[in-house]
Amino acid sequence: MTNFPNSAPPPYWAPPTVDSKRIVCGVLGILLGALGIHKFILGYTTAGIIMLLVTLLTCGVGGTVMYIIGLIEGITYLTKTDAEFVRIYQQGKKEWF
């Protein structure tokens, strides 16, 4: 009879890593920047609501500006290293650019 270590099985779902969060936020910032989805993922609820409301309440006119902001932020997220991303956007809580 063999003795197996008494350990729990690995979880089926693992929390997202910093790298995957950086990539997801970067891609969403580029593709859906006007809606502020990338802000919600980072936990910046107020900034996300501002972007979403400006886009919706101006019937898309302000959405162009929000899209450009999201595009710049998405590219910025993707060009940062994991350590820089964590330091600036998760620990430092830098909401804009």
Biopython code that builds the backbone (N, CA, C, O; Angstrom):
import numpy as np
from Bio.PDB.StructureBuilder import StructureBuilder

atoms = [
    (1, "MET", "N", (0.844, -1.170, 0.000)),
    (1, "MET", "CA", (0.000, 0.000, 0.000)),
    (1, "MET", "C", (0.899, 1.246, 0.000)),
    (1, "MET", "O", (1.857, 1.338, 0.768)),
    (2, "THR", "N", (0.573, 2.183, -0.863)),
    (2, "THR", "CA", (1.387, 3.395, -0.945)),
    (2, "THR", "C", (0.743, 4.506, -0.141)),
    (2, "THR", "O", (-0.478, 4.579, -0.002)),
    (3, "ASN", "N", (1.573, 5.344, 0.370)),
    (3, "ASN", "CA", (1.097, 6.495, 1.146)),
    (3, "ASN", "C", (1.133, 7.736, 0.262)),
    (3, "ASN", "O", (2.193, 8.148, -0.208)),
    (4, "PHE", "N", (-0.032, 8.321, 0.045)),
    (4, "PHE", "CA", (-0.109, 9.553, -0.721)),
    (4, "PHE", "C", (-0.121, 10.728, 0.249)),
    (4, "PHE", "O", (-0.727, 10.650, 1.318)),
    (5, "PRO", "N", (0.543, 11.808, -0.123)),
    (5, "PRO", "CA", (0.509, 12.979, 0.768)),
    (5, "PRO", "C", (-0.921, 13.503, 0.894)),
    (5, "PRO", "O", (-1.699, 13.486, -0.059)),
    (6, "ASN", "N", (-1.231, 13.957, 2.075)),
    (6, "ASN", "CA", (-2.568, 14.476, 2.360)),
    (6, "ASN", "C", (-2.642, 15.935, 1.902)),
    (6, "ASN", "O", (-2.444, 16.863, 2.686)),
    (7, "SER", "N", (-2.929, 16.106, 0.633)),
    (7, "SER", "CA", (-3.031, 17.469, 0.105)),
    (7, "SER", "C", (-4.293, 17.582, -0.735)),
    (7, "SER", "O", (-4.806, 16.601, -1.273)),
    (8, "ALA", "N", (-4.758, 18.783, -0.822)),
    (8, "ALA", "CA", (-5.976, 19.043, -1.588)),
    (8, "ALA", "C", (-5.654, 19.000, -3.080)),
    (8, "ALA", "O", (-4.540, 19.334, -3.485)),
    (9, "PRO", "N", (-6.610, 18.597, -3.886)),
    (9, "PRO", "CA", (-6.367, 18.599, -5.329)),
    (9, "PRO", "C", (-6.226, 20.028, -5.837)),
    (9, "PRO", "O", (-6.745, 20.959, -5.222)),
    (10, "PRO", "N", (-5.537, 20.205, -6.942)),
    (10, "PRO", "CA", (-5.374, 21.569, -7.462)),
    (10, "PRO", "C", (-6.726, 22.146, -7.865)),
    (10, "PRO", "O", (-7.610, 21.416, -8.315)),
    (11, "PRO", "N", (-6.884, 23.455, -7.703)),
    (11, "PRO", "CA", (-8.171, 24.068, -8.055)),
    (11, "PRO", "C", (-8.397, 24.010, -9.563)),
    (11, "PRO", "O", (-7.450, 24.042, -10.348)),
    (12, "TYR", "N", (-9.656, 23.927, -9.950)),
    (12, "TYR", "CA", (-9.989, 23.914, -11.371)),
    (12, "TYR", "C", (-9.842, 25.301, -11.982)),
    (12, "TYR", "O", (-9.564, 25.434, -13.174)),
    (13, "TRP", "N", (-10.027, 26.317, -11.174)),
    (13, "TRP", "CA", (-9.915, 27.683, -11.648)),
    (13, "TRP", "C", (-8.847, 28.389, -10.840)),
    (13, "TRP", "O", (-8.889, 28.382, -9.609)),
    (14, "ALA", "N", (-7.915, 28.984, -11.505)),
    (14, "ALA", "CA", (-6.868, 29.747, -10.833)),
    (14, "ALA", "C", (-7.130, 31.228, -11.070)),
    (14, "ALA", "O", (-7.597, 31.610, -12.143)),
    (15, "PRO", "N", (-6.835, 32.065, -10.079)),
    (15, "PRO", "CA", (-7.036, 33.497, -10.276)),
    (15, "PRO", "C", (-6.146, 33.998, -11.408)),
    (15, "PRO", "O", (-5.067, 33.450, -11.633)),
    (16, "PRO", "N", (-6.586, 35.034, -12.123)),
    (16, "PRO", "CA", (-5.790, 35.527, -13.245)),
    (16, "PRO", "C", (-4.448, 36.056, -12.778)),
    (16, "PRO", "O", (-4.342, 36.678, -11.721)),
    (17, "THR", "N", (-3.448, 35.806, -13.562)),
    (17, "THR", "CA", (-2.122, 36.303, -13.235)),
    (17, "THR", "C", (-2.016, 37.751, -13.678)),
    (17, "THR", "O", (-2.868, 38.263, -14.405)),
    (18, "VAL", "N", (-0.955, 38.398, -13.226)),
    (18, "VAL", "CA", (-0.744, 39.797, -13.578)),
    (18, "VAL", "C", (-0.582, 39.933, -15.086)),
    (18, "VAL", "O", (-1.115, 40.860, -15.695)),
    (19, "ASP", "N", (0.163, 38.994, -15.688)),
    (19, "ASP", "CA", (0.422, 39.071, -17.119)),
    (19, "ASP", "C", (-0.876, 38.976, -17.910)),
    (19, "ASP", "O", (-1.089, 39.739, -18.852)),
    (20, "SER", "N", (-1.745, 38.038, -17.529)),
    (20, "SER", "CA", (-2.992, 37.892, -18.275)),
    (20, "SER", "C", (-3.898, 39.103, -18.064)),
    (20, "SER", "O", (-4.615, 39.502, -18.981)),
    (21, "LYS", "N", (-3.875, 39.689, -16.873)),
    (21, "LYS", "CA", (-4.687, 40.881, -16.614)),
    (21, "LYS", "C", (-4.173, 42.054, -17.441)),
    (21, "LYS", "O", (-4.957, 42.841, -17.971)),
    (22, "ARG", "N", (-2.868, 42.164, -17.546)),
    (22, "ARG", "CA", (-2.257, 43.231, -18.338)),
    (22, "ARG", "C", (-2.644, 43.084, -19.805)),
    (22, "ARG", "O", (-2.996, 44.063, -20.463)),
    (23, "ILE", "N", (-2.577, 41.877, -20.304)),
    (23, "ILE", "CA", (-2.902, 41.634, -21.710)),
    (23, "ILE", "C", (-4.387, 41.853, -21.975)),
    (23, "ILE", "O", (-4.755, 42.486, -22.964)),
    (24, "VAL", "N", (-5.240, 41.330, -21.095)),
    (24, "VAL", "CA", (-6.690, 41.503, -21.268)),
    (24, "VAL", "C", (-7.055, 42.983, -21.239)),
    (24, "VAL", "O", (-7.816, 43.450, -22.086)),
    (25, "CYS", "N", (-6.522, 43.717, -20.277)),
    (25, "CYS", "CA", (-6.830, 45.151, -20.185)),
    (25, "CYS", "C", (-6.295, 45.911, -21.394)),
    (25, "CYS", "O", (-6.951, 46.824, -21.896)),
    (26, "GLY", "N", (-5.117, 45.541, -21.857)),
    (26, "GLY", "CA", (-4.552, 46.198, -23.029)),
    (26, "GLY", "C", (-5.385, 45.975, -24.277)),
    (26, "GLY", "O", (-5.671, 46.916, -25.017)),
    (27, "VAL", "N", (-5.773, 44.729, -24.510)),
    (27, "VAL", "CA", (-6.574, 44.411, -25.698)),
    (27, "VAL", "C", (-7.957, 45.055, -25.608)),
    (27, "VAL", "O", (-8.448, 45.606, -26.593)),
    (28, "LEU", "N", (-8.587, 44.988, -24.433)),
    (28, "LEU", "CA", (-9.907, 45.612, -24.278)),
    (28, "LEU", "C", (-9.830, 47.130, -24.387)),
    (28, "LEU", "O", (-10.751, 47.764, -24.903)),
    (29, "GLY", "N", (-8.740, 47.713, -23.904)),
    (29, "GLY", "CA", (-8.564, 49.152, -24.051)),
    (29, "GLY", "C", (-8.477, 49.558, -25.510)),
    (29, "GLY", "O", (-8.996, 50.603, -25.904)),
    (30, "ILE", "N", (-7.816, 48.727, -26.316)),
    (30, "ILE", "CA", (-7.688, 49.018, -27.743)),
    (30, "ILE", "C", (-9.013, 48.787, -28.470)),
    (30, "ILE", "O", (-9.424, 49.611, -29.286)),
    (31, "LEU", "N", (-9.674, 47.678, -28.181)),
    (31, "LEU", "CA", (-10.885, 47.320, -28.926)),
    (31, "LEU", "C", (-12.152, 48.008, -28.415)),
    (31, "LEU", "O", (-12.971, 48.466, -29.212)),
    (32, "LEU", "N", (-12.317, 48.083, -27.090)),
    (32, "LEU", "CA", (-13.544, 48.628, -26.495)),
    (32, "LEU", "C", (-13.246, 49.789, -25.551)),
    (32, "LEU", "O", (-13.919, 49.965, -24.535)),
    (33, "GLY", "N", (-12.241, 50.570, -25.894)),
    (33, "GLY", "CA", (-11.802, 51.649, -25.019)),
    (33, "GLY", "C", (-12.873, 52.661, -24.687)),
    (33, "GLY", "O", (-12.894, 53.195, -23.578)),
    (34, "ALA", "N", (-13.758, 52.936, -25.619)),
    (34, "ALA", "CA", (-14.798, 53.944, -25.394)),
    (34, "ALA", "C", (-15.783, 53.530, -24.313)),
    (34, "ALA", "O", (-16.416, 54.385, -23.694)),
    (35, "LEU", "N", (-15.921, 52.234, -24.079)),
    (35, "LEU", "CA", (-16.865, 51.749, -23.065)),
    (35, "LEU", "C", (-16.229, 51.635, -21.680)),
    (35, "LEU", "O", (-16.943, 51.439, -20.696)),
    (36, "GLY", "N", (-14.918, 51.751, -21.584)),
    (36, "GLY", "CA", (-14.242, 51.719, -20.294)),
    (36, "GLY", "C", (-14.163, 50.352, -19.640)),
    (36, "GLY", "O", (-13.959, 50.263, -18.429)),
    (37, "ILE", "N", (-14.320, 49.287, -20.410)),
    (37, "ILE", "CA", (-14.298, 47.935, -19.850)),
    (37, "ILE", "C", (-12.965, 47.653, -19.163)),
    (37, "ILE", "O", (-12.930, 47.016, -18.110)),
    (38, "HIS", "N", (-11.878, 48.120, -19.751)),
    (38, "HIS", "CA", (-10.558, 47.882, -19.167)),
    (38, "HIS", "C", (-10.429, 48.538, -17.790)),
    (38, "HIS", "O", (-9.692, 48.044, -16.937)),
    (39, "LYS", "N", (-11.130, 49.631, -17.572)),
    (39, "LYS", "CA", (-11.103, 50.295, -16.261)),
    (39, "LYS", "C", (-11.808, 49.448, -15.200)),
    (39, "LYS", "O", (-11.339, 49.344, -14.067)),
    (40, "PHE", "N", (-12.937, 48.845, -15.579)),
    (40, "PHE", "CA", (-13.665, 48.000, -14.633)),
    (40, "PHE", "C", (-12.827, 46.789, -14.229)),
    (40, "PHE", "O", (-12.843, 46.391, -13.064)),
    (41, "ILE", "N", (-12.101, 46.202, -15.169)),
    (41, "ILE", "CA", (-11.272, 45.037, -14.863)),
    (41, "ILE", "C", (-10.167, 45.400, -13.883)),
    (41, "ILE", "O", (-9.822, 44.599, -13.014)),
    (42, "LEU", "N", (-9.610, 46.597, -14.014)),
    (42, "LEU", "CA", (-8.559, 47.036, -13.097)),
    (42, "LEU", "C", (-9.105, 47.509, -11.753)),
    (42, "LEU", "O", (-8.333, 47.784, -10.835)),
    (43, "GLY", "N", (-10.422, 47.606, -11.629)),
    (43, "GLY", "CA", (-11.017, 48.022, -10.367)),
    (43, "GLY", "C", (-11.257, 49.515, -10.270)),
    (43, "GLY", "O", (-11.596, 50.017, -9.198)),
    (44, "TYR", "N", (-11.089, 50.233, -11.368)),
    (44, "TYR", "CA", (-11.321, 51.674, -11.393)),
    (44, "TYR", "C", (-12.767, 51.936, -11.813)),
    (44, "TYR", "O", (-13.032, 52.345, -12.944)),
    (45, "THR", "N", (-13.682, 51.698, -10.905)),
    (45, "THR", "CA", (-15.107, 51.783, -11.218)),
    (45, "THR", "C", (-15.520, 53.191, -11.627)),
    (45, "THR", "O", (-16.256, 53.356, -12.601)),
    (46, "THR", "N", (-15.066, 54.197, -10.910)),
    (46, "THR", "CA", (-15.445, 55.575, -11.224)),
    (46, "THR", "C", (-14.984, 55.969, -12.621)),
    (46, "THR", "O", (-15.749, 56.550, -13.390)),
    (47, "ALA", "N", (-13.739, 55.655, -12.947)),
    (47, "ALA", "CA", (-13.216, 55.983, -14.277)),
    (47, "ALA", "C", (-13.971, 55.216, -15.358)),
    (47, "ALA", "O", (-14.239, 55.763, -16.428)),
    (48, "GLY", "N", (-14.314, 53.968, -15.095)),
    (48, "GLY", "CA", (-15.073, 53.174, -16.051)),
    (48, "GLY", "C", (-16.459, 53.740, -16.289)),
    (48, "GLY", "O", (-16.930, 53.795, -17.426)),
    (49, "ILE", "N", (-17.116, 54.164, -15.211)),
    (49, "ILE", "CA", (-18.455, 54.755, -15.334)),
    (49, "ILE", "C", (-18.389, 56.069, -16.106)),
    (49, "ILE", "O", (-19.262, 56.350, -16.927)),
    (50, "ILE", "N", (-17.364, 56.874, -15.851)),
    (50, "ILE", "CA", (-17.206, 58.142, -16.577)),
    (50, "ILE", "C", (-17.069, 57.877, -18.071)),
    (50, "ILE", "O", (-17.738, 58.520, -18.880)),
    (51, "MET", "N", (-16.205, 56.930, -18.442)),
    (51, "MET", "CA", (-16.003, 56.629, -19.862)),
    (51, "MET", "C", (-17.285, 56.101, -20.503)),
    (51, "MET", "O", (-17.640, 56.493, -21.614)),
    (52, "LEU", "N", (-17.968, 55.218, -19.802)),
    (52, "LEU", "CA", (-19.196, 54.633, -20.330)),
    (52, "LEU", "C", (-20.290, 55.683, -20.501)),
    (52, "LEU", "O", (-20.956, 55.725, -21.536)),
    (53, "LEU", "N", (-20.477, 56.531, -19.488)),
    (53, "LEU", "CA", (-21.523, 57.557, -19.555)),
    (53, "LEU", "C", (-21.235, 58.616, -20.613)),
    (53, "LEU", "O", (-22.146, 59.059, -21.312)),
    (54, "VAL", "N", (-19.977, 59.023, -20.732)),
    (54, "VAL", "CA", (-19.638, 60.010, -21.768)),
    (54, "VAL", "C", (-19.957, 59.443, -23.142)),
    (54, "VAL", "O", (-20.494, 60.146, -23.998)),
    (55, "THR", "N", (-19.627, 58.174, -23.356)),
    (55, "THR", "CA", (-19.909, 57.546, -24.651)),
    (55, "THR", "C", (-21.406, 57.442, -24.905)),
    (55, "THR", "O", (-21.872, 57.759, -25.999)),
    (56, "LEU", "N", (-22.163, 57.000, -23.905)),
    (56, "LEU", "CA", (-23.596, 56.786, -24.102)),
    (56, "LEU", "C", (-24.399, 58.081, -24.137)),
    (56, "LEU", "O", (-25.294, 58.232, -24.968)),
    (57, "LEU", "N", (-24.088, 59.014, -23.244)),
    (57, "LEU", "CA", (-24.890, 60.234, -23.138)),
    (57, "LEU", "C", (-24.626, 61.237, -24.253)),
    (57, "LEU", "O", (-25.450, 62.117, -24.500)),
    (58, "THR", "N", (-23.502, 61.118, -24.920)),
    (58, "THR", "CA", (-23.220, 62.030, -26.034)),
    (58, "THR", "C", (-23.506, 61.361, -27.376)),
    (58, "THR", "O", (-23.102, 61.856, -28.429)),
    (59, "CYS", "N", (-24.201, 60.240, -27.323)),
    (59, "CYS", "CA", (-24.575, 59.493, -28.544)),
    (59, "CYS", "C", (-23.362, 59.171, -29.415)),
    (59, "CYS", "O", (-23.449, 59.175, -30.643)),
    (60, "GLY", "N", (-22.257, 58.899, -28.781)),
    (60, "GLY", "CA", (-21.066, 58.484, -29.508)),
    (60, "GLY", "C", (-20.103, 59.593, -29.859)),
    (60, "GLY", "O", (-18.956, 59.315, -30.210)),
    (61, "VAL", "N", (-20.534, 60.858, -29.775)),
    (61, "VAL", "CA", (-19.640, 61.967, -30.110)),
    (61, "VAL", "C", (-18.468, 62.001, -29.129)),
    (61, "VAL", "O", (-17.310, 62.077, -29.538)),
    (62, "GLY", "N", (-18.775, 61.944, -27.848)),
    (62, "GLY", "CA", (-17.720, 61.890, -26.839)),
    (62, "GLY", "C", (-17.020, 60.545, -26.829)),
    (62, "GLY", "O", (-15.920, 60.411, -26.294)),
    (63, "GLY", "N", (-17.663, 59.551, -27.422)),
    (63, "GLY", "CA", (-17.068, 58.221, -27.503)),
    (63, "GLY", "C", (-15.797, 58.201, -28.326)),
    (63, "GLY", "O", (-14.914, 57.375, -28.096)),
    (64, "THR", "N", (-15.702, 59.112, -29.289)),
    (64, "THR", "CA", (-14.483, 59.204, -30.092)),
    (64, "THR", "C", (-13.303, 59.593, -29.214)),
    (64, "THR", "O", (-12.216, 59.027, -29.333)),
    (65, "VAL", "N", (-13.523, 60.552, -28.342)),
    (65, "VAL", "CA", (-12.472, 60.967, -27.413)),
    (65, "VAL", "C", (-12.155, 59.831, -26.443)),
    (65, "VAL", "O", (-10.988, 59.554, -26.166)),
    (66, "MET", "N", (-13.193, 59.175, -25.930)),
    (66, "MET", "CA", (-12.988, 58.060, -25.004)),
    (66, "MET", "C", (-12.273, 56.896, -25.698)),
    (66, "MET", "O", (-11.458, 56.212, -25.079)),
    (67, "TYR", "N", (-12.575, 56.670, -26.977)),
    (67, "TYR", "CA", (-11.899, 55.611, -27.722)),
    (67, "TYR", "C", (-10.412, 55.919, -27.863)),
    (67, "TYR", "O", (-9.577, 55.027, -27.713)),
    (68, "ILE", "N", (-10.078, 57.172, -28.151)),
    (68, "ILE", "CA", (-8.670, 57.555, -28.282)),
    (68, "ILE", "C", (-7.957, 57.373, -26.949)),
    (68, "ILE", "O", (-6.822, 56.896, -26.913)),
    (69, "ILE", "N", (-8.610, 57.749, -25.857)),
    (69, "ILE", "CA", (-8.028, 57.546, -24.525)),
    (69, "ILE", "C", (-7.825, 56.058, -24.268)),
    (69, "ILE", "O", (-6.759, 55.652, -23.806)),
    (70, "GLY", "N", (-8.836, 55.238, -24.564)),
    (70, "GLY", "CA", (-8.720, 53.796, -24.378)),
    (70, "GLY", "C", (-7.636, 53.190, -25.241)),
    (70, "GLY", "O", (-6.927, 52.286, -24.800)),
    (71, "LEU", "N", (-7.495, 53.676, -26.468)),
    (71, "LEU", "CA", (-6.457, 53.195, -27.372)),
    (71, "LEU", "C", (-5.072, 53.493, -26.813)),
    (71, "LEU", "O", (-4.198, 52.627, -26.807)),
    (72, "ILE", "N", (-4.878, 54.716, -26.347)),
    (72, "ILE", "CA", (-3.589, 55.097, -25.761)),
    (72, "ILE", "C", (-3.306, 54.257, -24.519)),
    (72, "ILE", "O", (-2.194, 53.760, -24.344)),
    (73, "GLU", "N", (-4.308, 54.098, -23.660)),
    (73, "GLU", "CA", (-4.112, 53.310, -22.443)),
    (73, "GLU", "C", (-3.847, 51.846, -22.765)),
    (73, "GLU", "O", (-2.991, 51.224, -22.135)),
    (74, "GLY", "N", (-4.567, 51.285, -23.735)),
    (74, "GLY", "CA", (-4.353, 49.892, -24.114)),
    (74, "GLY", "C", (-2.946, 49.651, -24.613)),
    (74, "GLY", "O", (-2.307, 48.670, -24.232)),
    (75, "ILE", "N", (-2.459, 50.535, -25.460)),
    (75, "ILE", "CA", (-1.088, 50.406, -25.961)),
    (75, "ILE", "C", (-0.094, 50.571, -24.821)),
    (75, "ILE", "O", (0.913, 49.865, -24.763)),
    (76, "THR", "N", (-0.372, 51.498, -23.918)),
    (76, "THR", "CA", (0.509, 51.710, -22.768)),
    (76, "THR", "C", (0.570, 50.471, -21.886)),
    (76, "THR", "O", (1.651, 50.081, -21.447)),
    (77, "TYR", "N", (-0.578, 49.845, -21.618)),
    (77, "TYR", "CA", (-0.603, 48.628, -20.802)),
    (77, "TYR", "C", (0.241, 47.530, -21.438)),
    (77, "TYR", "O", (0.983, 46.834, -20.745)),
    (78, "LEU", "N", (0.132, 47.375, -22.742)),
    (78, "LEU", "CA", (0.839, 46.290, -23.423)),
    (78, "LEU", "C", (2.341, 46.536, -23.534)),
    (78, "LEU", "O", (3.109, 45.587, -23.686)),
    (79, "THR", "N", (2.768, 47.791, -23.459)),
    (79, "THR", "CA", (4.196, 48.076, -23.559)),
    (79, "THR", "C", (4.906, 48.044, -22.210)),
    (79, "THR", "O", (6.136, 48.056, -22.165)),
    (80, "LYS", "N", (4.165, 48.003, -21.126)),
    (80, "LYS", "CA", (4.766, 47.923, -19.788)),
    (80, "LYS", "C", (5.175, 46.488, -19.472)),
    (80, "LYS", "O", (4.581, 45.536, -19.978)),
    (81, "THR", "N", (6.193, 46.345, -18.633)),
    (81, "THR", "CA", (6.531, 45.020, -18.128)),
    (81, "THR", "C", (5.542, 44.671, -17.024)),
    (81, "THR", "O", (4.793, 45.527, -16.555)),
    (82, "ASP", "N", (5.545, 43.407, -16.616)),
    (82, "ASP", "CA", (4.636, 42.994, -15.547)),
    (82, "ASP", "C", (4.887, 43.782, -14.269)),
    (82, "ASP", "O", (3.946, 44.215, -13.605)),
    (83, "ALA", "N", (6.157, 43.965, -13.928)),
    (83, "ALA", "CA", (6.495, 44.685, -12.698)),
    (83, "ALA", "C", (6.035, 46.140, -12.768)),
    (83, "ALA", "O", (5.488, 46.669, -11.800)),
    (84, "GLU", "N", (6.256, 46.784, -13.909)),
    (84, "GLU", "CA", (5.809, 48.172, -14.070)),
    (84, "GLU", "C", (4.290, 48.273, -14.002)),
    (84, "GLU", "O", (3.751, 49.187, -13.377)),
    (85, "PHE", "N", (3.606, 47.339, -14.642)),
    (85, "PHE", "CA", (2.142, 47.344, -14.653)),
    (85, "PHE", "C", (1.587, 47.238, -13.236)),
    (85, "PHE", "O", (0.680, 47.980, -12.860)),
    (86, "VAL", "N", (2.135, 46.311, -12.455)),
    (86, "VAL", "CA", (1.675, 46.136, -11.073)),
    (86, "VAL", "C", (1.972, 47.382, -10.256)),
    (86, "VAL", "O", (1.110, 47.865, -9.522)),
    (87, "ARG", "N", (3.191, 47.907, -10.379)),
    (87, "ARG", "CA", (3.590, 49.072, -9.594)),
    (87, "ARG", "C", (2.750, 50.299, -9.938)),
    (87, "ARG", "O", (2.321, 51.024, -9.040)),
    (88, "ILE", "N", (2.511, 50.539, -11.212)),
    (88, "ILE", "CA", (1.820, 51.760, -11.635)),
    (88, "ILE", "C", (0.305, 51.652, -11.505)),
    (88, "ILE", "O", (-0.333, 52.551, -10.956)),
    (89, "TYR", "N", (-0.280, 50.556, -12.005)),
    (89, "TYR", "CA", (-1.738, 50.494, -12.142)),
    (89, "TYR", "C", (-2.447, 49.697, -11.056)),
    (89, "TYR", "O", (-3.642, 49.896, -10.836)),
    (90, "GLN", "N", (-1.741, 48.798, -10.371)),
    (90, "GLN", "CA", (-2.409, 48.030, -9.328)),
    (90, "GLN", "C", (-2.021, 48.507, -7.935)),
    (90, "GLN", "O", (-2.882, 48.623, -7.063)),
    (91, "GLN", "N", (-0.754, 48.781, -7.714)),
    (91, "GLN", "CA", (-0.343, 49.295, -6.409)),
    (91, "GLN", "C", (-0.490, 50.809, -6.348)),
    (91, "GLN", "O", (-0.977, 51.343, -5.351)),
    (92, "GLY", "N", (-0.073, 51.506, -7.402)),
    (92, "GLY", "CA", (-0.121, 52.964, -7.435)),
    (92, "GLY", "C", (-1.487, 53.530, -7.750)),
    (92, "GLY", "O", (-1.737, 54.712, -7.517)),
    (93, "LYS", "N", (-2.384, 52.697, -8.282)),
    (93, "LYS", "CA", (-3.763, 53.102, -8.603)),
    (93, "LYS", "C", (-3.815, 54.325, -9.515)),
    (93, "LYS", "O", (-4.582, 55.256, -9.269)),
    (94, "LYS", "N", (-2.993, 54.320, -10.574)),
    (94, "LYS", "CA", (-3.018, 55.404, -11.552)),
    (94, "LYS", "C", (-4.161, 55.130, -12.520)),
    (94, "LYS", "O", (-4.090, 54.189, -13.312)),
    (95, "GLU", "N", (-5.212, 55.941, -12.466)),
    (95, "GLU", "CA", (-6.430, 55.666, -13.227)),
    (95, "GLU", "C", (-6.372, 56.124, -14.678)),
    (95, "GLU", "O", (-6.943, 55.461, -15.544)),
    (96, "TRP", "N", (-5.714, 57.215, -14.968)),
    (96, "TRP", "CA", (-5.728, 57.765, -16.328)),
    (96, "TRP", "C", (-4.318, 57.806, -16.881)),
    (96, "TRP", "O", (-3.403, 58.317, -16.235)),
    (97, "PHE", "N", (-4.143, 57.271, -18.073)),
    (97, "PHE", "CA", (-2.881, 57.202, -18.803)),
    (97, "PHE", "C", (-1.817, 56.631, -17.911)),
    (97, "PHE", "O", (-0.670, 56.486, -18.333)),
]
sb = StructureBuilder()
sb.init_structure("model")
sb.init_model(0)
sb.init_chain("A")
sb.init_seg("    ")
for serial, (resi, resn, name, xyz) in enumerate(atoms, 1):
    if name == "N":
        sb.init_residue(resn, " ", resi, " ")
    sb.init_atom(name, np.array(xyz, "f"), 0.0, 1.0, " ", f" {name:<3s}", serial, name[0])
structure = sb.get_structure()
